[in-house]
Amino acid sequence: MQSGFNEYLFSLYQTHSKELTAFAFYMLHNEDDAIDSVQQVFRQILEKQKQIKIPLNNARAFLYKSVKNICINTNIRKQREANFGKSMSIHTNEIFQMENQIDDRILISDIINHIENNFSEIEKTLFCLKFIENLKLEDISIIIDTSIPTVSRILKKITGELKNKFYNTNF
């Protein structure tokens, strides 16, 4: 059964991969991303073959829809990364301007280094979404698919740790 499915999937790949890649390129405007998107669709089908049912009478449409969804997600991820990069460069400039005004107080770069070296990926993400992107807890919980109380608890832990490490007042 499994080798039959693999053969079927391979024949679908041989038949449709070029047109699917062209479609993905149209959506992503990047050849490497287009190739990756098509390969990701086939990889996911192979990995989840028991959960995914490819309609035999319309496999091509199923594949197009799958590639389209991957491309949409890729574009959203790239947009978020671009916005985050812009935001970080703006905030980095603000941080360096603030450092010149702090005198004897702790340097902001020390805080950033502490965050990068001591926090988990989820804690870093939450910190950036809350304190750099200035998002509301509700929005953050949707983005990372976690409950608002969990987001709040993690943010309290982060700010508490930073407060204890760097400040005794006003953090």
Secondary structure, 3 states (H helix, E strand, C coil): CHHHHHHHHHHHHHHHHHHHHHHHHHHHCCHHHHHHHHHHHHHHHHHCCCCCCCCHHHHHHHHHHHHHHHHHHHHHHHHHHHHHHHHHHHHHHHHHHHHHHHCCCCCHHHHHHHHHHHCCHHHHHHHHHHHHCCCCHHHHHHHHCCCHHHHHHHHHHHHHHHHHHHCCCCC
